[in-house]
């Protein structure tokens, strides 16, 4: 899976999960979506760099 696709997917998942949390608890969803998207992108970057490092180790 490409790095951009992986990061975008986790950003979307984080945003949607935080939107759902904000809606179910009757809170303003904008800050939750922003924070959830940031955390999702961060997790996606970590996972993609881990996969990239493992692939480089296999090739060497």
N, C-alpha and C positions, 0 to 999 in steps of 0.2 A: 504494500500500500504506500502511496506517495506521502511525503511529509506534509504537504499542504492539505491534502485530503484528510489526513488523520487529525491535524490541528483544527481544521474547520469543523469536523464532526464533533470533536470534544467541546469546542466552543458552543456549537448549537445545542448539544446535550446539556451543558452547564447552564446556558441561558434559559432553555425551556424548563429545566428542573427548578431553577430559582423563580421563574415566572409562576409556575404552578404553586410553589411554596407561598409566594406573596399573595396570590389570588385566594388560596384556601384559608389564609389567616387574615384576610381583609386588610391588607397593608398596601402601601404604594409600591408598585412592582418595579418601577424604573431603577432604584438603587440595587435591588436584588438581581435584576437582569444584568446590570453592568458588572456587579461583583461576580455573579455566576459565570458570565462569559469570560471574564478575566481568569478566574480559577480554572475553567475548562480549557482555555488556551494554554495556560501554564502546564496543566497536566498533559495535554496533547504534545507539547514541546518536550516534556520530560520523557514520555513514552517513545516518541519518534527518535530522540537522540539515543535512547537505550537500544532501540532496534538497530539503528544505524551503527552504533558501536559494536554490537554483537555480530552484525554482518561483516564489518571490517575485520574483526578478530577471526572469523571463520575463513576469510579469504587469505589471511596471512598465515 
